[in-house]
Amino acid sequence: MTGQTQAVLTEAPEWMSAEMPPGYQTRLSEIERLSADLDAMDRIGRVLWGTGEPLRDAVGALFNALKCEVVATPGSTGPLVVKLGESSRLLLVVSGSASPIKKTDEELAQAFRAVQFASANDRVVFVANNDPATPPADRPDPVLPDALGVLQRMRVNAVTTSTLFRLWRLWYEDQPTARKVLERLLAEDGGLFTIPSR
């Protein structure tokens, strides 16, 4: 007896798949692809129930899925910059609050700072995910009327995360129509943005 011990393996070695029956590698590749698809969808689904930094990441992932270039500004309070062409951008101020936005909330000041940062072809969009434990259809208005008035005067659009989720779903059904919705979000001049029922 040499006194040497064998290493304990916790994962299959690389050579193992070559030993398996025909079709194993194909099945394994398909499972890995499906798992990656599910992970990507779960990350976007977080827009419906997430808050804070995970919600901000999920909103960025959603716009990436819409084939938009997304640039996160430094710090968690700066807007997400979504490029919609050569010169047009959405500046997304993602609310960290789980309750409807009031006129006195600090997040309105973040929207104002984003307006100051915006160029003539930009649109600032305030993204709210209020009451994330409740199904989207049963949630109260995301922005209280006095706060919505402030956003309208600043020409800032407010959008719920459930509306963004609908936009993502629409992208899978009808990309040209989803692109028109994005263009309308850019063009609309303040207030609560919705996607009309088809």
Secondary structure as GFF3:
##gff-version 3
##sequence-region A 1 198
A	DSSP	alpha_helix	16	19	.	.	.	ID=ss1
A	DSSP	alpha_helix	24	45	.	.	.	ID=ss2
A	DSSP	three_ten_helix	46	48	.	.	.	ID=ss3
A	DSSP	alpha_helix	52	65	.	.	.	ID=ss4
A	DSSP	beta_strand	69	72	.	.	.	ID=ss5
A	DSSP	beta_strand	80	83	.	.	.	ID=ss6
A	DSSP	beta_strand	89	94	.	.	.	ID=ss7
A	DSSP	alpha_helix	106	117	.	.	.	ID=ss8
A	DSSP	beta_strand	122	128	.	.	.	ID=ss9
A	DSSP	three_ten_helix	136	138	.	.	.	ID=ss10
A	DSSP	alpha_helix	145	153	.	.	.	ID=ss11
A	DSSP	beta_strand	157	160	.	.	.	ID=ss12
A	DSSP	alpha_helix	161	173	.	.	.	ID=ss13
A	DSSP	alpha_helix	175	187	.	.	.	ID=ss14
A	DSSP	beta_strand	191	192	.	.	.	ID=ss15
###
